[in-house]
């Protein structure tokens, strides 16, 4: 349960203070109070000088006999914050300036919700005191935060991106470009090196491989490379939108001595794959087709759920950068690579279908998300310009 109290300076600026309640008796906590879980609402109100106001719950004999009191540092009854932390204290207090235009307009109208109220107008001296105590951002800190937000690279609009059917149609007629094991996909920087790294890493981190899933398998290069590095047969599931890609991949993998091959012509997000069934999952040049944050999280959670304990996932992909200036710089360098590979027309062609089809995320975003959904370890194997090879291991 929480309550918002709003303060204004009378000149159009508003602040809000969040109070919360953490005790069975619903005692409101104020002035940087920290509640005590399981102590029937005992709480301490901290002061800037380090002292605190101690208030036992109203049913506690200590309150009935001695009431409330302030304990300054050095007194015999004083407890340090570290000592208090052993009892599970948690902060219930926050001050922040209101910046959202719609919320400001609502407050100016006096339109307050059931758990909201306006307390008083703050003087400039009081506002400055709040800043000194670290309870409100300074103008300088707010500008630095706004600068950081402006630098961040974001893909905001997915409405004009290709549909799954459109992507399938393009790959149906592009099989040959994905069928060279030695060169890999030439539009990908360091494609042969990335294939070598993820397959060797898979064998080192998951030494017993019985079943493999290749997401967005294309013509099967990554599974073929894994078979070569592992040196022993394994069962494999090949998943791709394109039937011609799947058929080419199956023939090549059969020829390499992998007899048990199951084909999945389906979007990975829709595939009903068996839980905890795969020792290794490969995902090469495919995850950049995911869209918003929910899409990415659901895909990574699904990968985790279908891996066996001790299994690992290995990804090579086009990636974005964290900040706009670096993203633009890396994109420019990639453009130079494409021009050197096939001329300016080829550069335009590749950039056009990236803009239409792809929505890559940064390596840091993906590694952090892999950890957040439950992978025990993550590894960054290689990054060159806007391409990376990395993976994660399931406990």
Buried (B, 14 or more C-beta within 10 A) or exposed (E): EEBBBBBBBEEEBBBBBEBBBBBEEEBBBBEBBBBBEEBBBBBBBBEEEEBBBBBBBEEBEBBEEEEEBEBEEEEEEBBEEEEBEEBEBEEBBBBEBBEEEEBBEBBEEEEBEEEBEBEEEBEEEEBEBBBEEEBBBEEEEEEEEEEEEEEEBEEEEEEEBBEEEEBBBBBEEBBEBBBBBEEBBBBBBBBBBBBBBBBBBBBEBBEEBBBBBBBBBBBBBBBBBBBEBBEEBBBBBBBBBBEBBBBBBBEBBEEBEBEEBEBBBBBBEEBEBEEEBBBBBBBBBBBBBBEEEEBBBBBBEBBBBBBBEBBBBBBBBBBBBBBBEBBEBBBEEBBEBBBEEEEEEBBEBBBEEBEEBBBBBBBEBBBEBBBEBEBEEBBEBBBBBBBBBBBBBBE
